[in-house]
Amino acid sequence: MKNEEFILREILYQAFEKRNRVLTQSALSKTLALSLSVVNKIIQKLELIGAVDVKQRNFHVTDPKKILYYWASKRNLHKDVIYSTRVEKPVRVIEKDASNNSIFTAYTAYKRQWGEVPADYSEIYMYDDENAKERYPPREGVPNIYILKKDPLMRLYGKKTTIANTFVDLWNMKEWYAKEFVQALEVHINGILEQ
């Protein structure tokens, strides 16, 4: 992930999970350990597309969905895949046996966040480190486990990806049922924004 994505993720985390739409650039800079100029550059982009309203001391997130779609269109999920392999076990067993360091995204993250799934799935995407190769040795066949490079800021959000991170990862997946997950997640996001 790039610095821009860290900033977008934090803004959307505040808007969706924390229900906070009034933020400061200095707080983002401090939380993410990024320079104020980097944060300012992204906020200016978001202001140009009408997603935020910049005030003298803060900025208001006026259109979080616009930020979400902006991030989804820029995200290059497959560039973050550091390893993939096949594991001949049911999905729920693989999920249960995953390392405590693993952070699920996509289908598993959706299931853990909302307690149900709009479609069956057979792939697992997780953020982890190079040690995942030891847990899941190379095997012939179509991969069903994808290990994505875990960024150092993910620890800020706990054991699962943020709602927005899950959405943009799903948006960038090729499996036919990813669209069903995206549509179902949009319904949940709309519910959050209506509160």
C-alpha positions in Angstrom: 0.0 0.0 0.0 1.1 3.5 -0.6 1.0 6.5 1.8 -2.1 7.8 0.0 -3.9 4.6 0.8 -3.0 4.8 4.5 -4.5 8.3 4.6 -7.7 7.3 2.8 -8.1 4.2 5.0 -7.8 6.3 8.2 -10.2 8.9 7.0 -12.8 6.2 6.1 -12.1 4.3 9.3 -13.0 7.5 11.2 -16.1 8.0 9.0 -17.4 4.4 9.1 -16.3 2.7 12.3 -15.9 5.8 14.5 -18.7 7.9 13.0 -16.4 10.9 13.0 -16.4 13.1 10.0 -14.5 16.1 11.4 -10.8 15.5 11.2 -7.6 17.5 11.3 -4.6 17.1 9.0 -2.2 17.3 11.9 -4.0 14.4 13.7 -3.8 12.3 10.6 -0.1 13.2 10.2 0.6 12.2 13.8 -1.5 9.0 13.8 0.0 7.7 10.6 3.5 9.1 11.1 3.4 10.8 7.8 4.5 14.4 7.0 1.9 17.1 7.0 2.7 17.9 3.4 1.9 14.4 2.3 -1.4 14.5 4.2 -2.2 18.0 2.8 -1.6 16.8 -0.8 -4.2 14.1 -0.4 -6.7 16.3 1.3 -6.4 18.8 -1.6 -7.2 16.0 -4.0 -10.3 15.0 -2.0 -11.4 18.7 -1.8 -11.1 18.9 -5.6 -13.5 16.0 -6.1 -15.9 17.4 -3.5 -15.4 14.6 -0.9 -14.2 16.9 1.9 -14.8 20.5 2.9 -11.6 22.1 4.2 -12.0 24.6 7.0 -9.5 26.8 8.8 -8.8 24.3 11.6 -10.1 21.0 10.3 -11.9 19.4 7.4 -15.3 17.7 7.1 -15.8 14.5 5.3 -18.8 15.4 3.2 -18.9 12.4 0.9 -17.2 9.3 2.3 -18.6 7.1 -0.5 -16.8 9.2 -3.0 -13.5 8.7 -1.1 -14.3 5.0 -1.0 -14.7 4.7 -4.7 -11.7 6.9 -5.4 -9.6 4.6 -3.3 -11.1 1.5 -4.9 -10.3 2.8 -8.4 -6.6 3.5 -7.3 -6.0 0.3 -5.4 -3.7 -2.3 -6.9 -4.5 -5.4 -4.8 -2.5 -7.8 -6.9 0.7 -5.8 -6.5 0.5 -6.5 -2.7 0.2 -10.3 -3.2 3.5 -11.7 -1.9 2.6 -15.4 -2.0 -0.2 -17.7 -3.2 -0.7 -21.4 -2.9 -3.3 -24.1 -2.7 -4.4 -25.8 0.6 -6.6 -28.8 0.4 -8.8 -28.0 3.4 -12.2 -26.5 3.7 -12.2 -22.7 3.9 -13.5 -22.5 7.5 -10.7 -24.9 8.6 -8.0 -22.8 6.9 -9.5 -19.6 8.6 -9.6 -21.3 12.0 -6.0 -22.5 11.7 -4.5 -19.1 10.5 -1.8 -17.4 12.5 -2.6 -14.8 15.1 -0.6 -12.4 13.0 -2.8 -12.9 10.0 -5.3 -10.1 9.2 -8.1 -11.3 7.0 -9.6 -9.3 4.2 -12.2 -9.8 1.5 -14.6 -12.7 2.0 -13.4 -13.8 5.4 -13.3 -10.2 6.7 -16.8 -9.6 5.5 -18.0 -12.8 7.2 -16.3 -11.8 10.5 -17.7 -8.3 10.4 -21.3 -9.0 9.5 -21.8 -12.7 10.6 -23.1 -13.9 7.2 -22.1 -14.0 3.6 -24.0 -13.2 0.4 -22.3 -16.1 -1.5 -20.1 -19.1 -0.9 -16.4 -18.5 -1.5 -13.4 -20.7 -1.9 -10.5 -18.2 -1.7 -8.9 -16.7 1.4 -7.1 -13.4 1.3 -5.0 -12.3 4.3 -2.4 -9.8 5.2 0.6 -11.5 6.7 4.4 -11.6 6.6 6.9 -13.8 4.8 6.5 -16.5 7.5 3.2 -17.5 5.9 5.2 -19.4 3.3 6.2 -21.8 6.1 2.6 -22.4 7.3 1.3 -22.8 3.7 4.0 -24.6 1.6 4.0 -24.4 -2.2 1.5 -26.8 -3.8 0.4 -27.5 -7.3 -3.1 -26.4 -8.4 -5.1 -23.2 -8.6 -4.3 -21.1 -5.5 -6.9 -20.6 -2.9 -4.8 -18.7 -0.4 -3.4 -15.3 -1.2 -1.0 -13.6 1.2 -0.9 -9.9 1.0 2.0 -7.7 2.3 0.9 -6.5 5.8 1.7 -2.8 6.3 2.9 -1.5 9.6 -0.2 0.7 10.2 -2.6 -2.2 10.2 -2.0 -2.8 13.9 -4.0 0.4 14.5 -7.2 -1.4 13.4 -7.1 -4.7 15.2 -7.4 -8.2 13.9 -9.4 -7.5 10.7 -9.3 -5.0 7.9 -11.4 -1.8 8.2 -14.7 -1.7 6.4 -13.3 0.5 3.7 -10.2 -1.7 3.3 -12.4 -4.8 2.9 -14.5 -3.0 0.3 -11.6 -1.8 -1.8 -10.0 -5.2 -1.7 -13.2 -6.9 -2.7 -13.7 -4.3 -5.5 -10.3 -5.4 -7.0 -11.0 -9.1 -7.0 -11.6 -11.2 -10.0 -13.8 -14.0 -8.6 -17.4 -13.8 -9.9 -18.9 -13.6 -6.4 -16.8 -10.6 -5.4 -19.5 -8.5 -7.0 -22.1 -10.0 -4.6 -19.9 -9.2 -1.6 -19.3 -5.6 -2.9 -23.1 -5.1 -3.3 -23.9 -6.5 0.1 -21.2 -4.3 1.7 -22.6 -1.2 0.0 -25.9 -1.9 1.7 -24.1 -2.1 5.1 -22.2 1.1 4.4 -25.3 2.9 3.4 -26.9 1.9 6.7 -23.9 3.3 8.5 -24.1 6.6 6.7 -27.8 6.9 7.4 -27.2 6.9 11.1 
